[in-house]
Amino acid sequence: MDADLYDEFGNYVGPELDESDDEADDISVDSEEGEDDNEYSQTEPINAVEDEEMQVVLHEDKKYYPTASETYGPDVETIVQEEDTQLLTEPIIAPVKKKKFAHVESDLPRTTYETEFLADLMDNVDLVRNISLCGHLHHGKTTFVDALIEETHVDMQDKHEKGDLRYTDTLFTEQERGVSMKSMPVTLVLSTTRNKSYSCNIFDTPGHVNFSDEVTAAFRLSDGVVLFIDAAEGVMLGTERLIQHAIHERLAITVCINKIDRLILELKLPPTDAYYKLRHIIDEVNELITKHTGEETQSLISPLLGNVCFASSYYRFCFTLNSFASLYAERYGGSINSVEMARRLWGDIYFEKRTKKFTKKQPISGAPRSFVEFILEPLYKVFAQVVGDVDESLPVLCDSLGIYLTKEDRTINIRPLLRVVLTRFLGKMTGFAEMIVNMVKSPLENAPQKIEHIYTGPQDTELAQQMMKCDQDASLMLHTTKLYPTEDAASFHVFGRVMSGTLYAGQEVKILGENYSLSDEEDSRVGFVGRLWISEARSVSDLL
């Protein structure tokens, strides 16, 4: 190699070469290659498929091990799992997860009464009342039960301050949608105005028409109903349907006009107009009862008869004419007869201040009726004083009513403060308990009518007579209408009413289906009773 023809980097820097010489070389090479091809084409062709051992196989296409079907045969079912598909955060054997569908309290909530006292009341049939709370959608039934729960259970007020309690809405779906879907029983000990305790089995029923079967199941086990009506909305289509249903089941009907606070805070009606609104609701209920029963009576539902109460579920108060008159009797000592005063607190009756007597003649033009003067106007004043001026007028109001408020009570918001003041002013819901005790018959008193309606067998048999007498020593007869799932929905608890006899844990019973008859016992089977409970909505109390 001549060093002058190339630079220091090995590049050619010499004179230009003759292009004809390069082309000649290329042509000669091409011709030689062409001759080789022709000679090669004249020979035998090469096999298209080479030997497998000489093939180039990619890594992902290589076969290191035989397949499962090749190892075990085509008749064996095999499962092949790839390696490292499970995350490191997941355990190899995961624990069993228990699904929860309902709110269940593991510990029994503390009550103002002992469980033994409740069990003793249940032994006396005359001290038991079975009722169903029914009404149109969102008329305050579940909230009213919350008020009873807070009154009879300790430390429930703290749970309510965090949000709506909705104690009988145990399902998660009920809590999310804000609508009751199941009839939920709860057993409480309620006291009347005379401080006499009764065991009350209360059914909280759904108000939506799609769950009317739940209402039917509750009515079959009840002796009476409490019809809830929104004071602002009045009688609705669902209200009429429930009245017809209760009449068909031959149940005693009582009325609770709920949410009367809406007349004051939302509609802002004057006291006299609020009285007309309440009286119109009662007249509508009487017309519907007359329409579906065919009995033309002057008054079927009336506050004077004691089967109407007025309430505000949100503000936790409920009263009847008798319970409100008892407040005046306690305030002014024994000079006032509460029973006689209650008879004069409804209708076109006025109070003449000059003679201090009640009269049916209006003393002066524009004089308010007794219900307006003695009940509605005090309520309006309490609402106005608390909502209006808390700092100046509220202490004076509390001193005049004998209500003591702590420093913490004075710093809370208006609505909770209203609840505290009204609860301490009107006291416990003794008026509601007194209404259901006086207007709803005990299971013993209502047994003949109940058995005649629901028992499909002959009425003149010994078994029917035993059920009509609620004989505890007779043959066991249990009427069941509901099955309640457990917390994980794996099994069910049977809920029913003992019509006669006594039920024990571990007892052998004969379960009768709908198609059972004395001539055909195919729809029946023998079973054993498990544990016995008293339903408390989100919890149950064991019966020993």
Protein Blocks (a to p, Z undefined) as FASTA:
>chain_A
ZZklpcfkopafbdcddfklmmmmmmmmmmmmmmmmmmmmmmccddfbdcfklpccdfkl
pcfbdcfklmnopkbccddddehkbcfkbcfbdcdddddfbdcdfbacddfbdfklmmmm
mmpmklcccddddddehihpmmmmmmmmmmmpghklmmmmnocfklmlmbfklmmnopaf
bdcddddddddfkopacddddddddfbfklmmmmmmmmmmpcbdcddddfklopafklmm
mmmmmmmnopacddddehklmmmmmnopafklmmmmmmmmmmmmmmmmmmmnopacfblb
dfklopaccddfknopacdfklmmmmmmmmnojmbcfklmmmmmgcjddddfklopacfb
dfbghiacfklmmmmmmmmmmmmmmmmmmmlmmmmmmmmnopacdfklmmmcfklmmmmm
mmmmnopakllmmmmmmmpccfklmmmmmmmmmmmbdfkbmklmmmmnopaklccddddf
bdcddfkopaccdddddfbdjddehiacddddfkbcfklcklgcddddddddddehjacc
ddZZ
